[in-house]
Structure formats: C-alpha cells, structure tokens
Amino acid sequence: MSLLMMGIGPWKRARSPEQKAERERDILDAAANLFLDKGFDKASMRAIGCKAGLSKGNLYRYFKTKEEVFLKLYAEDFETWLDELEAAMAHKAGQGDLRWLADLVANSLVTRPRMGGLTALLAGVLERNVPWEVLLQFKEQIVERAIRLTAAIHHAVPAISEEQAVRFVRMVHFYSAGLWPAAHPPPELERALASSELLSQFHTDFEQELSLSIRTILAGILEQARHFPVDADEVSP
C-alpha cells in the first residue's frame, strides 16, 4: 500500500532545527491522541507515524520506541504544569494559605486532562521497552522538577516543610494516577454504571474527588507531624 493511500503525503526530510522541532511536535501530538483514545498498548509506532503524516521508518529517525515517545510527552507536560504552579505560588510566598494551595493543585490537574490520562498510564510504561539510558534521563528530569515544586510549596506555605512537601507531591501523584481511570471508565463500563441505580451512586467525579482528597492529604500530613513526630533515625537518607 502506498503512503498516499495510507493518508501520508510525500515525505520531505526536515533539515532546519525549526523543521525538526515541528516534526517532533507533530509526532508527540499524534501519539498523545492515540495513547488517550486507544490506550498505550494499541497505539503502535505505525499508527503514530500515520497520524503524524510519517512512515514508520521515518518515525524511527526521531524515536526508537513508543515508550520513548510517551516519556518525552509526559516530561513536557509535567514541566509545563510545574512552570505554571511555580509562577502562581510565587505570588503567595509566605502567606500560608492551605485552602488556596489545595485548590490550586487540584484545579491545575483538572484543567490538564491529557496529563491526567498520561499519568494513569505512566507506571505501566516505565516497566516496558525503555532503554535504561532513556529511563535514567527521564527519572532525573522528573525528580529535579519535583524538587523545584516542593521548594515552591514550602515558600508559599512555610508551615509545610520541604520534606512534607515531597510526601504531598508523591501522594497527589499516586492518588490522581489511580483516580483518573476510575473517573473515566471505558464506554461500556460507563454505560453499565449509568444504567444501574445502585452502581450510579458510585460514579466518581474527578474534579470534586480530587479537590477533597488533596485537602485531606494536606491536613493529614500536618496532623501526622503534630501527633506522630518522625524520629531522626526514621528519616530516609
């Protein structure tokens, strides 16, 4: 089957840095749509290339595996999210407004459905076909950015230490990753839930549940420090 029949126009090599960046952006956007619409397993490199207007062979000039595509996409979304949170927190430095912090973090995730969907897929992707060099680079990027976020949280709300902020960020990540698929079930399951009066009571509203849970996590971390102070030998190095 020709490339034209597959919906792929004649391929032209991207020569300038701008052209290469645009081509990579097309690939990432195409992959994001496929990951979220069809799931990671069904989003093949061939399908990604076709949606981006590239043959599979030309796609490999940019990424070796779809796992690499995914990690690049997630790292970009995470950095954009972090930059916006840091900017917002800078205006509240030292004010210690817990409710504001909880609402800010919850709203920042609610308004990023792509990041929410990718976060839910992340753990499974990291266990797949990822070269250790790529995985190492990804993990270092995420940890470095997370450290920036914990510092921003501490400066905005001094009552939360940077160690507590680390736990807060981790717990929000784990909770949102599990909450997203529960609040966005596959079409058949969603139909089943809607058709049962009993099951409909357990419908999960992502925004409402996430906002309430983030407030609970914050309150719990502060109360834990008050009632169960951590001994020096319990702190991980």
DRENVEXRO-772234 format. One line per 8 residues: number of its first residue (from 1); their letters; for each residue z, y, x of N, C-alpha, C, O. Coordinates in steps of 0.2 Angstrom, whole numbers. Layout:
NUM> A> Z:Y:X:Z:Y:X:Z:Y:X:Z:Y:X; ...
# end
This chain:
1> MSLLMMGI> 0:-6:4:0:0:0:0:6:4:4:7:9; -4:11:3:-5:17:7:1:22:6:5:21:1; 2:26:11:8:31:10:7:35:4:11:37:0; 0:37:3:-1:42:-3:1:38:-10:3:41:-14; -1:32:-10:1:28:-16:8:27:-17:11:27:-23; 12:27:-12:19:27:-12:22:34:-13:29:35:-14; 18:39:-14:21:46:-15:23:49:-9:26:54:-9; 20:47:-3:22:50:3:15:53:6:10:50:7
9> GPWKRARS> 15:60:7:9:63:9:8:61:17:12:58:20; 2:64:19:1:63:27:6:65:31:9:71:30; 9:61:36:15:63:40:12:68:45:7:66:49; 16:73:46:15:78:52:21:78:56:27:79:53; 21:77:63:26:77:67:30:84:67:26:89:67; 36:84:66:40:91:66:41:92:74:44:89:77; 38:98:76:38:100:83:43:105:85:47:104:90; 44:110:81:49:115:82:56:113:80:57:109:76
17> PEQKAERE> 61:116:83:68:114:81:69:116:74:73:112:70; 66:121:71:67:123:64:64:117:60:66:116:54; 58:115:62:54:110:58:58:103:58:59:100:53; 61:102:64:65:96:64:72:96:60:74:91:57; 75:102:60:81:103:56:79:103:48:83:100:44; 73:105:46:71:105:39:70:98:37:71:96:32; 66:94:42:65:87:40:72:83:40:72:79:35; 76:84:44:83:81:44:86:83:37:89:78:34
25> RDILDAAA> 86:89:35:89:91:29:86:87:23:90:85:18; 79:86:23:76:83:18:79:76:17:80:73:12; 79:73:23:82:66:24:89:65:21:90:61:17; 93:70:23:100:70:20:101:71:13:105:67:10; 97:76:10:97:77:3:95:71:-1:97:69:-6; 89:68:2:86:62:-2:92:56:-2:93:53:-7; 95:55:4:100:50:5:106:51:0:108:46:-3; 108:57:0:114:59:-5:112:57:-12:116:54:-15
33> NLFLDKGF> 106:59:-14:104:57:-21:104:50:-22:107:47:-27; 102:46:-17:101:39:-18:108:35:-18:110:31:-22; 112:38:-13:119:35:-12:123:36:-19:126:31:-21; 122:41:-22:126:43:-28:123:40:-34:127:38:-39; 117:40:-35:113:37:-41:113:29:-41:114:26:-46; 112:26:-35:111:19:-35:116:15:-31:117:9:-32; 121:19:-27:126:15:-23:123:14:-16:117:14:-15; 128:14:-12:126:13:-5:122:7:-3:117:7:0
41> DKASMRAI> 123:1:-6:120:-5:-5:113:-5:-7:108:-8:-3; 111:-1:-12:104:-1:-15:100:4:-12:94:4:-13; 103:8:-8:99:14:-5:97:12:2:100:13:7; 91:9:2:88:6:8:85:12:12:84:17:10; 84:11:19:80:16:23:73:17:20:71:23:20; 70:12:18:63:13:15:64:18:9:59:22:8; 69:17:5:69:21:-1:71:28:1:69:33:-2; 75:29:6:77:36:8:71:39:11:70:45:9
49> GCKAGLSK> 67:35:15:61:38:18:56:40:13:53:46:13; 55:36:8:50:38:2:52:44:-2:48:48:-3; 59:44:-3:61:50:-7:61:57:-3:60:62:-6; 61:56:4:61:62:8:54:63:10:53:68:14; 49:59:8:42:60:10:40:58:17:36:60:20; 44:52:19:43:50:26:42:42:25:44:39:21; 38:39:30:38:32:30:44:29:33:48:33:36; 46:23:33:52:20:36:52:21:43:57:23:46
57> GNLYRYFK> 46:20:46:45:21:53:47:28:56:50:29:61; 44:33:52:45:40:54:53:42:53:55:46:57; 56:39:48:63:40:47:67:38:53:72:41:54; 65:32:56:69:30:62:69:35:68:72:34:72; 64:40:68:64:45:73:70:49:72:72:53:77; 73:49:66:79:54:65:86:50:65:91:52:67; 86:44:61:92:40:61:90:33:61:85:30:59; 94:29:65:93:22:66:95:17:60:92:12:59
65> TKEEVFLK> 100:20:56:103:16:51:105:20:45:106:26:46; 105:18:39:108:22:34:115:24:34:117:29:31; 119:20:38:126:21:39:126:28:43:130:32:42; 122:29:48:122:35:52:120:41:47:123:46:48; 115:40:43:113:45:38:119:47:34:121:53:33; 123:42:32:129:43:27:134:47:31:137:52:29; 136:45:37:141:48:41:139:55:43:144:60:43; 133:57:44:131:63:46:132:68:39:134:73:40
73> LYAEDFET> 130:65:34:130:69:27:137:70:26:139:76:24; 142:65:26:149:66:25:152:71:29:156:76:27; 150:71:36:153:76:41:151:83:39:155:87:39; 145:84:37:143:90:35:146:93:29:149:99:29; 147:89:24:151:91:18:158:92:19:161:97:16; 161:88:23:168:89:25:169:96:29:174:99:27; 164:97:33:165:104:37:164:110:32:168:115:33; 159:109:28:158:115:23:165:116:19:167:122:17
81> WLDELEAA> 167:110:16:174:111:12:179:114:16:183:118:14; 180:112:22:185:114:27:185:122:28:190:125:28; 179:124:29:177:131:31:180:135:25:183:140:26; 178:133:19:180:137:13:187:137:12:190:142:10; 190:131:13:198:131:12:201:135:17:206:139:15; 199:135:23:202:139:28:201:147:27:206:150:28; 196:149:24:194:156:23:199:158:17:202:163:17; 200:153:12:204:155:6:211:155:8:215:160:6
89> MAHKAGQG> 213:151:12:220:151:15:222:156:19:228:159:19; 217:159:23:219:165:27:221:171:23:225:175:26; 219:171:17:221:177:13:228:176:10:231:181:7; 231:170:11:238:169:8:243:167:13:248:164:12; 241:169:20:246:167:25:253:169:24:254:175:23; 257:164:25:265:166:24:267:167:17:273:168:17; 263:166:12:266:168:5:269:162:2:273:163:-3; 268:156:5:272:150:2:271:148:-5:275:146:-8
97> DLRWLADL> 265:149:-8:263:148:-15:261:141:-16:255:139:-15; 266:136:-18:264:129:-18:259:128:-24:254:124:-23; 260:131:-30:256:130:-35:249:132:-34:244:129:-35; 248:138:-30:241:141:-28:238:136:-23:232:134:-24; 242:133:-19:239:128:-14:237:122:-18:231:119:-16; 241:119:-22:239:113:-26:232:114:-30:228:110:-30; 232:120:-33:226:122:-37:220:123:-33:214:121:-35; 221:126:-27:215:127:-23:212:121:-20:206:120:-21
105> VANSLVTR> 216:116:-18:214:110:-15:211:106:-21:205:103:-20; 214:106:-27:211:102:-32:204:105:-34:199:101:-35; 204:111:-35:198:114:-38:192:113:-32:186:112:-34; 194:114:-26:189:113:-21:186:106:-21:180:105:-19; 189:101:-23:187:94:-23:183:93:-30:178:90:-30; 185:96:-35:182:95:-42:175:99:-42:170:96:-45; 174:104:-38:168:108:-38:163:105:-33:158:107:-32; 165:99:-30:161:96:-25:160:89:-27:162:84:-24
113> PRMGGLTA> 156:87:-32:155:81:-35:152:76:-29:153:70:-29; 147:79:-25:144:75:-20:149:72:-15:149:66:-13; 153:77:-13:158:75:-8:163:70:-11:165:65:-8; 165:71:-18:169:66:-21:166:59:-21:170:54:-20; 160:58:-23:156:52:-23:156:49:-16:157:43:-15; 154:53:-11:154:50:-4:160:48:-2:161:43:2; 166:52:-3:172:50:-1:174:43:-4:177:39:0; 172:41:-10:174:35:-13:170:29:-9:172:24:-9
121> LLAGVLER> 164:31:-6:161:26:-3:162:25:5:160:20:8; 166:30:7:167:31:14:170:24:18:167:22:23; 175:22:15:179:16:18:174:10:19:174:7:24; 170:9:14:166:3:14:160:4:20:158:-1:23; 158:10:20:153:12:25:155:11:32:151:8:36; 161:13:34:164:13:40:165:5:43:165:4:49; 165:1:38:165:-6:40:159:-10:41:158:-16:43; 153:-6:40:147:-9:40:143:-8:47:146:-8:53
129> NVPWEVLL> 137:-7:47:132:-7:53:132:-1:56:127:3:56; 138:1:60:138:8:63:140:6:70:145:3:72; 136:9:75:137:8:82:144:11:84:145:17:81; 147:9:88:154:11:90:154:19:92:158:23:91; 148:20:96:147:27:98:147:32:93:150:38:93; 143:30:88:142:34:82:149:35:78:151:40:76; 152:29:77:158:29:74:164:33:77:167:37:74; 164:33:84:169:37:88:167:44:87:172:48:86
137> QFKEQIVE> 161:46:87:160:53:86:161:56:79:164:61:79; 160:52:74:162:54:68:169:54:67:171:59:64; 173:49:69:180:50:68:183:56:72:188:59:69; 181:57:78:183:63:81:182:69:78:186:74:77; 176:70:75:174:76:71:179:77:65:181:82:64; 180:72:62:184:72:56:191:74:57:194:78:54; 194:70:63:201:72:64:202:79:67:207:82:65; 197:81:71:198:88:74:198:93:68:201:98:68
145> RAIRLTAA> 193:92:63:193:96:57:199:96:53:201:101:50; 202:90:52:208:89:48:214:92:51:218:95:48; 214:92:58:219:96:62:219:103:60:224:107:59; 213:106:60:212:113:58:215:114:51:218:119:50; 213:110:47:215:111:40:223:110:39:226:114:35; 226:106:43:234:105:42:237:112:45:242:114:43; 234:115:50:236:121:53:236:127:48:240:131:47; 230:127:44:229:132:39:234:131:33:236:136:31
153> IHHAVPAI> 235:125:32:240:124:26:247:126:28:251:130:24; 249:125:34:256:127:37:256:135:37:261:137:35; 251:138:39:251:145:39:251:148:32:255:153:31; 248:145:28:248:148:21:255:146:17:257:151:14; 258:140:19:264:138:16:269:136:21:269:130:23; 272:141:24:276:139:30:282:133:28:284:130:33; 284:133:22:288:128:20:286:121:22:290:116:22; 279:120:22:276:113:24:275:113:31:271:117:34
161> SEEQAVRF> 278:109:35:277:109:42:270:106:43:267:103:39; 267:106:49:261:103:51:261:96:50:256:93:48; 267:93:52:267:85:51:267:83:44:264:79:42; 270:87:39:270:86:32:263:88:30:260:84:25; 259:93:32:253:94:30:248:88:32:243:87:28; 249:85:38:245:79:39:246:74:34:241:71:32; 252:72:32:253:67:27:250:70:20:247:66:17; 250:76:19:247:79:12:240:78:12:237:75:7
169> VRMVHFYS> 236:79:18:229:79:18:227:71:17:222:70:14; 231:67:21:229:60:21:230:57:14:226:53:11; 235:59:10:237:56:4:232:59:-1:230:55:-6; 230:65:-1:225:68:-5:218:64:-4:215:63:-9; 216:63:2:210:59:3:210:52:0:206:51:-3; 216:49:1:216:42:-1:216:42:-9:213:38:-12; 220:47:-12:220:47:-19:214:49:-22:211:46:-27; 210:54:-20:204:56:-23:199:51:-22:194:50:-26
177> AGLWPAAH> 199:47:-16:194:42:-15:195:36:-20:190:33:-22; 201:35:-22:202:30:-27:201:32:-34:199:29:-39; 203:39:-35:202:42:-42:195:43:-44:193:42:-50; 190:44:-39:184:46:-41:180:40:-45:177:41:-50; 180:34:-42:177:29:-46:180:27:-53:176:25:-58; 186:28:-53:190:27:-60:188:32:-65:187:30:-71; 186:38:-63:185:44:-67:177:44:-68:175:47:-73; 173:40:-65:166:40:-65:163:33:-65:160:30:-61
185> PPPELERA> 165:29:-71:163:22:-71:156:21:-72:152:26:-74; 153:15:-70:146:14:-72:144:14:-79:149:14:-83; 138:16:-81:136:17:-88:139:12:-93:141:13:-98; 138:5:-91:140:0:-96:148:0:-97:150:-1:-102; 151:1:-91:159:1:-92:161:8:-96:165:7:-100; 157:13:-95:159:19:-98:158:18:-106:161:21:-110; 152:15:-108:151:13:-115:156:9:-118:158:10:-123; 158:4:-114:163:-1:-116:170:3:-118:173:2:-123
193> LASSELLS> 172:8:-113:178:11:-114:178:16:-120:182:17:-124; 172:19:-121:171:24:-127:171:20:-133:173:23:-138; 169:14:-133:168:10:-140:175:7:-142:175:4:-147; 180:7:-138:186:4:-139:192:9:-140:193:13:-135; 195:9:-146:200:14:-147:206:13:-142:209:18:-139; 207:7:-141:213:5:-136:211:7:-129:215:11:-126; 205:6:-127:203:7:-120:202:15:-119:203:18:-113; 200:18:-124:198:25:-123:204:30:-122:204:35:-119
201> QFHTDFEQ> 210:27:-123:216:30:-121:218:31:-114:221:35:-111; 214:26:-110:215:26:-103:209:30:-99:208:28:-93; 205:34:-103:200:37:-100:203:42:-95:208:45:-96; 200:42:-89:203:46:-83:199:53:-82:193:53:-81; 202:58:-83:199:65:-82:200:67:-75:206:68:-73; 195:67:-71:196:68:-64:199:75:-62:204:75:-58; 197:80:-65:200:87:-63:207:87:-65:211:89:-61; 209:85:-71:216:85:-74:220:81:-70:226:83:-68
209> ELSLSIRT> 218:75:-68:222:70:-65:223:72:-58:229:71:-55; 218:74:-55:218:76:-48:223:82:-47:227:82:-42; 222:87:-51:227:93:-51:234:91:-51:238:93:-47; 236:87:-56:243:85:-57:245:81:-51:251:82:-49; 241:76:-49:243:72:-43:244:76:-37:249:74:-33; 240:81:-35:241:85:-29:247:89:-30:251:89:-25; 249:91:-36:256:95:-36:261:90:-35:266:91:-32; 260:84:-38:266:78:-37:266:77:-30:272:76:-27
217> ILAGILEQ> 261:76:-26:261:74:-19:265:80:-15:269:78:-11; 263:86:-16:266:91:-13:274:91:-14:278:92:-9; 276:91:-20:283:91:-22:286:85:-19:292:86:-17; 283:79:-19:286:73:-16:287:74:-9:292:71:-6; 282:77:-5:283:77:2:289:82:4:293:81:8; 290:87:0:295:92:1:302:89:-1:307:90:3; 302:85:-6:308:82:-8:310:76:-4:316:75:-2; 305:73:-1:307:67:4:310:70:10:315:67:13
225> ARHFPVDA> 308:76:12:311:79:18:318:81:17:322:81:22; 319:83:11:326:85:9:331:79:8:336:80:11; 329:74:5:333:68:4:333:63:9:338:59:10; 327:62:12:326:57:17:324:60:24:318:58:26; 328:64:27:325:66:34:323:61:38:326:56:39; 318:62:42:315:57:47:318:58:53:319:63:56; 321:52:56:324:52:62:319:53:68:313:51:67; 321:55:74:316:56:79:312:50:81:306:50:82
233> DEVSP> 316:44:81:313:38:83:308:35:78:305:30:79; 308:38:72:303:36:66:297:39:66:292:37:63; 296:44:70:290:48:71:285:45:75:287:43:81; 279:44:73:274:40:77:272:45:82:271:51:81; 270:42:88:268:46:94:262:49:93:259:53:97
# end
